[in-house]
Amino acid sequence: MTDRDDDALIAEAFARQRAHDASDPPPAAAMLGRAVAAARRRRRRAAIAGAALAAAAAALVAIVVARRAPEPSPGLGAVHRLCDDLERRFARQRETDPWRFAAASDAWSLDGRSYGSPSGPTQ
Amino acid sequence: MRDREPAIADDARPLLHELAAFHPQSWGWALHCCGRRRDEAQDVLQEAYCRAASRAGAFAGGSSLRTWFFGIVRRTALEAHRRGARTARWSDRDGDAVRQEPGRDLERDEERSRLQRCLARIAPRQREVLHLVFYQELTVEQAATVMGVSPGTARQHYHRGKQALRRLLTAEGAQP
Protein backbone atom coordinates (compact mmCIF):
# COMPACT_ATOMS: atom_id res chain seq x y z
CA MET A 1 0.00 0.00 0.00
CA THR A 2 1.49 3.34 -1.10
CA ASP A 3 1.52 6.57 0.86
CA ARG A 4 -1.16 7.91 -1.47
CA ASP A 5 -3.34 4.86 -0.78
CA ASP A 6 -2.91 5.52 2.96
CA ASP A 7 -4.08 9.08 2.48
CA ALA A 8 -7.07 7.99 0.42
CA LEU A 9 -8.12 5.40 2.99
CA ILE A 10 -7.88 7.83 5.89
CA ALA A 11 -9.42 10.71 3.94
CA GLU A 12 -12.38 8.53 3.04
CA ALA A 13 -12.95 7.55 6.67
CA PHE A 14 -12.81 11.18 7.80
CA ALA A 15 -15.05 12.32 4.93
CA ARG A 16 -17.74 9.92 6.12
CA GLN A 17 -17.41 11.31 9.63
CA ARG A 18 -17.59 14.88 8.32
CA ALA A 19 -20.71 14.15 6.28
CA HIS A 20 -22.36 12.64 9.33
CA ASP A 21 -21.47 15.59 11.61
CA ALA A 22 -22.60 18.13 9.01
CA SER A 23 -26.03 16.50 8.86
CA ASP A 24 -27.19 17.92 12.22
CA PRO A 25 -25.03 20.72 13.61
CA PRO A 26 -26.62 22.97 16.28
CA PRO A 27 -28.25 26.09 14.78
CA ALA A 28 -25.58 28.68 13.99
CA ALA A 29 -27.89 31.72 14.15
CA ALA A 30 -29.01 31.02 17.72
CA MET A 31 -25.47 30.35 18.94
CA LEU A 32 -24.05 33.46 17.30
CA GLY A 33 -26.95 35.59 18.56
CA ARG A 34 -26.25 34.44 22.10
CA ALA A 35 -22.56 35.22 21.57
CA VAL A 36 -23.33 38.83 20.54
CA ALA A 37 -25.60 39.28 23.57
CA ALA A 38 -22.99 37.77 25.89
CA ALA A 39 -20.25 40.01 24.45
CA ARG A 40 -22.46 43.02 25.01
CA ARG A 41 -23.13 41.98 28.62
CA ARG A 42 -19.44 41.33 29.28
CA ARG A 43 -18.42 44.72 27.95
CA ARG A 44 -21.14 46.49 29.93
CA ARG A 45 -20.04 44.70 33.10
CA ALA A 46 -16.42 45.61 32.37
CA ALA A 47 -17.38 49.28 31.85
CA ILE A 48 -19.30 49.38 35.14
CA ALA A 49 -16.43 47.69 36.97
CA GLY A 50 -13.99 50.17 35.39
CA ALA A 51 -16.08 53.17 36.46
CA ALA A 52 -16.38 51.82 40.01
CA LEU A 53 -12.64 51.23 40.12
CA ALA A 54 -11.92 54.75 38.87
CA ALA A 55 -14.27 56.25 41.49
CA ALA A 56 -12.64 54.21 44.25
CA ALA A 57 -9.18 55.27 43.08
CA ALA A 58 -10.24 58.94 43.00
CA ALA A 59 -11.65 58.68 46.53
CA LEU A 60 -8.45 57.02 47.72
CA VAL A 61 -6.32 59.75 46.16
CA ALA A 62 -8.52 62.44 47.76
CA ILE A 63 -8.13 60.80 51.19
CA VAL A 64 -4.35 60.54 50.82
CA VAL A 65 -4.05 64.17 49.66
CA ALA A 66 -6.28 65.39 52.51
CA ARG A 67 -4.21 63.50 55.06
CA ARG A 68 -0.95 64.83 53.73
CA ALA A 69 -2.05 68.49 53.52
CA PRO A 70 -1.25 70.55 56.70
CA GLU A 71 -4.38 71.27 58.69
CA PRO A 72 -4.86 75.03 59.14
CA SER A 73 -5.01 76.09 62.76
CA PRO A 74 -8.26 77.95 63.49
CA GLY A 75 -6.50 80.50 65.74
CA LEU A 76 -8.18 83.03 67.97
CA GLY A 77 -9.38 85.11 65.02
CA ALA A 78 -11.59 82.27 63.86
CA VAL A 79 -13.04 81.88 67.36
CA HIS A 80 -13.84 85.60 67.43
CA ARG A 81 -15.52 85.31 64.05
CA LEU A 82 -17.58 82.42 65.36
CA CYS A 83 -18.54 84.39 68.44
CA ASP A 84 -19.48 87.44 66.34
CA ASP A 85 -21.67 85.24 64.27
CA LEU A 86 -23.34 83.83 67.40
CA GLU A 87 -23.80 87.33 68.74
CA ARG A 88 -25.59 88.37 65.56
CA ARG A 89 -27.86 85.35 65.76
CA PHE A 90 -28.69 86.00 69.41
CA ALA A 91 -29.42 89.64 68.64
CA ARG A 92 -31.81 88.59 65.89
CA GLN A 93 -33.56 86.17 68.24
CA ARG A 94 -33.80 88.76 70.99
CA GLU A 95 -35.70 90.97 68.56
CA THR A 96 -38.10 88.27 67.51
CA ASP A 97 -38.48 86.43 70.84
CA PRO A 98 -37.26 88.70 73.72
CA TRP A 99 -38.88 86.62 76.50
CA ARG A 100 -36.47 83.74 76.02
CA PHE A 101 -33.37 85.74 76.99
CA ALA A 102 -32.64 86.68 80.59
CA ALA A 103 -30.40 89.69 81.18
CA ALA A 104 -27.52 88.08 83.07
CA SER A 105 -27.41 84.66 81.52
CA ASP A 106 -26.70 85.91 77.97
CA ALA A 107 -23.51 87.75 78.70
CA TRP A 108 -20.08 86.23 78.40
CA SER A 109 -16.61 87.40 77.62
CA LEU A 110 -13.71 85.93 75.71
CA ASP A 111 -10.17 87.22 75.49
CA GLY A 112 -11.16 90.61 76.86
CA ARG A 113 -14.17 91.07 74.60
CA SER A 114 -17.76 90.91 75.83
CA TYR A 115 -20.63 89.20 74.17
CA GLY A 116 -24.33 88.80 74.78
CA SER A 117 -24.87 92.01 76.70
CA PRO A 118 -28.57 92.47 77.42
CA SER A 119 -29.38 95.16 74.95
CA GLY A 120 -32.82 93.79 74.18
CA PRO A 121 -35.87 94.53 76.22
CA THR A 122 -36.49 92.39 79.25
CA GLN A 123 -39.43 92.20 81.49
CA MET B 1 -23.82 54.04 28.36
CA ARG B 2 -26.70 52.84 26.18
CA ASP B 3 -25.41 54.90 23.26
CA ARG B 4 -22.28 52.77 23.13
CA GLU B 5 -24.02 49.42 22.98
CA PRO B 6 -24.80 49.31 19.25
CA ALA B 7 -21.15 50.13 18.53
CA ILE B 8 -20.02 47.21 20.70
CA ALA B 9 -22.34 44.80 18.97
CA ASP B 10 -21.37 46.11 15.54
CA ASP B 11 -17.74 45.50 16.40
CA ALA B 12 -18.31 41.76 16.85
CA ARG B 13 -20.98 41.27 14.25
CA PRO B 14 -18.83 41.16 11.07
CA LEU B 15 -16.51 38.65 12.70
CA LEU B 16 -19.36 36.42 13.82
CA HIS B 17 -20.85 36.68 10.35
CA GLU B 18 -17.62 35.26 8.95
CA LEU B 19 -17.53 32.57 11.63
CA ALA B 20 -21.04 31.50 10.62
CA ALA B 21 -19.68 30.60 7.18
CA PHE B 22 -17.70 27.70 8.62
CA HIS B 23 -20.00 26.78 11.49
CA PRO B 24 -20.29 23.09 10.41
CA GLN B 25 -16.49 22.72 10.44
CA SER B 26 -16.26 24.43 13.83
CA TRP B 27 -18.90 22.05 15.10
CA GLY B 28 -16.85 19.08 13.84
CA TRP B 29 -13.75 20.46 15.54
CA ALA B 30 -15.62 21.09 18.82
CA LEU B 31 -16.95 17.51 18.67
CA HIS B 32 -13.42 16.22 18.21
CA CYS B 33 -12.00 18.36 21.05
CA CYS B 34 -14.74 17.09 23.38
CA GLY B 35 -14.26 13.42 22.58
CA ARG B 36 -17.40 13.55 20.41
CA ARG B 37 -19.66 14.26 23.36
CA ARG B 38 -22.40 16.32 21.77
CA ASP B 39 -23.66 18.29 24.78
CA GLU B 40 -20.18 19.22 25.90
CA ALA B 41 -19.19 20.18 22.33
CA GLN B 42 -22.21 22.47 22.08
CA ASP B 43 -21.28 24.22 25.35
CA VAL B 44 -17.67 24.57 24.27
CA LEU B 45 -18.57 25.95 20.84
CA GLN B 46 -21.01 28.44 22.40
CA GLU B 47 -18.37 29.64 24.86
CA ALA B 48 -15.83 29.89 22.03
CA TYR B 49 -18.21 32.08 20.02
CA CYS B 50 -18.71 34.29 23.09
CA ARG B 51 -14.97 34.62 23.56
CA ALA B 52 -14.44 35.39 19.89
CA ALA B 53 -17.15 38.08 20.05
CA SER B 54 -15.58 39.61 23.16
CA ARG B 55 -12.13 39.63 21.57
CA ALA B 56 -13.20 40.70 18.11
CA GLY B 57 -10.46 43.32 18.12
CA ALA B 58 -7.82 40.76 19.09
CA PHE B 59 -7.93 39.04 15.71
CA ALA B 60 -5.11 40.77 13.92
CA GLY B 61 -5.47 38.89 10.66
CA GLY B 62 -1.97 37.43 10.88
CA SER B 63 -3.33 33.90 10.67
CA SER B 64 -6.53 32.83 9.02
CA LEU B 65 -9.76 33.41 10.95
CA ARG B 66 -10.39 29.67 10.95
CA THR B 67 -7.10 28.71 12.59
CA TRP B 68 -7.50 31.57 15.10
CA PHE B 69 -10.99 30.43 16.03
CA PHE B 70 -10.05 26.74 16.12
CA GLY B 71 -7.34 27.69 18.64
CA ILE B 72 -10.00 29.33 20.83
CA VAL B 73 -12.22 26.22 20.58
CA ARG B 74 -9.28 24.00 21.51
CA ARG B 75 -8.34 26.08 24.57
CA THR B 76 -11.96 26.34 25.68
CA ALA B 77 -12.33 22.55 25.46
CA LEU B 78 -9.09 22.01 27.37
CA GLU B 79 -10.30 24.34 30.13
CA ALA B 80 -13.62 22.48 30.27
CA HIS B 81 -11.74 19.18 30.63
CA ARG B 82 -9.52 20.64 33.36
CA ARG B 83 -12.56 21.76 35.28
CA GLY B 84 -13.40 18.09 35.29
CA ALA B 85 -16.95 18.55 34.09
CA ARG B 86 -16.75 15.28 32.23
CA THR B 87 -14.48 12.39 33.01
CA ALA B 88 -15.68 9.76 30.55
CA ARG B 89 -13.05 8.37 28.24
CA TRP B 90 -12.73 9.61 24.68
CA SER B 91 -13.64 6.34 23.00
CA ASP B 92 -16.38 4.89 25.19
CA ARG B 93 -19.07 7.54 24.77
CA ASP B 94 -18.58 7.87 21.05
CA GLY B 95 -19.02 4.24 20.27
CA ASP B 96 -22.28 4.24 22.18
CA ALA B 97 -23.46 7.47 20.62
CA VAL B 98 -22.89 6.19 17.11
CA ARG B 99 -24.54 2.88 17.77
CA GLN B 100 -27.59 4.30 19.51
CA GLU B 101 -28.64 6.71 16.75
CA PRO B 102 -31.85 5.38 15.30
CA GLY B 103 -32.70 5.22 11.61
CA ARG B 104 -29.14 5.38 10.32
CA ASP B 105 -27.53 3.18 7.80
CA LEU B 106 -25.93 0.50 9.94
CA GLU B 107 -23.06 -0.15 7.59
CA ARG B 108 -22.01 3.51 7.51
CA ASP B 109 -22.43 3.76 11.27
CA GLU B 110 -20.14 0.79 11.66
CA GLU B 111 -17.52 2.42 9.41
CA ARG B 112 -17.62 5.63 11.44
CA SER B 113 -17.52 3.66 14.63
CA ARG B 114 -14.48 1.82 13.29
CA LEU B 115 -12.70 5.12 12.63
CA GLN B 116 -13.49 6.33 16.15
CA ARG B 117 -12.25 3.09 17.70
CA CYS B 118 -9.00 3.34 15.76
CA LEU B 119 -8.55 7.05 16.56
CA ALA B 120 -9.09 6.31 20.24
CA ARG B 121 -6.07 4.03 20.14
CA ILE B 122 -3.56 6.57 18.82
CA ALA B 123 -1.87 9.42 20.70
CA PRO B 124 -4.02 12.54 21.29
CA ARG B 125 -1.65 14.83 19.38
CA GLN B 126 -1.63 12.44 16.42
CA ARG B 127 -5.41 12.22 16.54
CA GLU B 128 -5.63 16.00 16.63
CA VAL B 129 -3.36 16.64 13.65
CA LEU B 130 -5.06 13.93 11.59
CA HIS B 131 -8.46 15.47 12.28
CA LEU B 132 -7.23 18.93 11.31
CA VAL B 133 -5.60 17.73 8.10
CA PHE B 134 -8.05 15.08 6.87
CA TYR B 135 -11.37 16.23 8.34
CA GLN B 136 -10.82 20.01 8.31
CA GLU B 137 -8.55 19.93 5.23
CA LEU B 138 -6.02 22.30 6.77
CA THR B 139 -2.34 22.15 5.90
CA VAL B 140 0.05 20.64 8.46
CA GLU B 141 1.40 24.16 9.09
CA GLN B 142 -2.09 25.50 9.81
CA ALA B 143 -2.73 22.50 12.08
CA ALA B 144 0.48 23.37 13.94
CA THR B 145 -0.83 26.91 14.51
CA VAL B 146 -4.10 25.59 15.92
CA MET B 147 -2.29 23.10 18.15
CA GLY B 148 0.27 25.65 19.29
CA VAL B 149 3.27 23.55 18.25
CA SER B 150 6.03 24.01 15.67
CA PRO B 151 5.38 22.83 12.10
CA GLY B 152 8.15 20.24 12.48
CA THR B 153 6.50 18.72 15.54
CA ALA B 154 3.09 18.72 13.84
CA ARG B 155 4.61 17.00 10.77
CA GLN B 156 6.10 14.30 12.97
CA HIS B 157 2.76 13.68 14.71
CA TYR B 158 1.08 13.67 11.31
CA HIS B 159 3.33 10.99 9.79
CA ARG B 160 3.33 8.76 12.85
CA GLY B 161 -0.41 9.15 13.30
CA LYS B 162 -1.07 8.34 9.67
CA GLN B 163 0.99 5.15 9.87
CA ALA B 164 -0.68 4.08 13.10
CA LEU B 165 -4.17 4.83 11.85
CA ARG B 166 -3.59 3.02 8.55
CA ARG B 167 -2.34 -0.03 10.44
CA LEU B 168 -5.33 0.01 12.80
CA LEU B 169 -7.90 0.60 10.02
CA THR B 170 -6.41 -2.25 7.96
CA ALA B 171 -6.38 -4.57 10.96
CA GLU B 172 -10.00 -3.69 11.85
CA GLY B 173 -11.04 -4.13 8.22
CA ALA B 174 -9.46 -7.60 8.12
CA GLN B 175 -11.42 -8.72 11.17
CA PRO B 176 -14.64 -10.61 10.45
Interface residues (C-beta under 8 A of the other chain):
Chain A: M1 D6 D7 L9 I10 A11 A13 F14 R16 Q17 R18 H20 D21 A22 P25 P26 A28 A29 M31 L32 R34 A35 V36 A38 A39 R40 R42 R43 R44 A47
Chain B: M1 R4 E5 I8 A9 A12 R13 L16 L19 A20 H23 P24 W27 G28 L31 Q42 L45 Q46 Y49 C50 A52 A53 S54 A56 R108 E111 R112 R114 L115 Q116 L130 H131 F134 Y135 K162 Q163 L165 R166 L169 T170
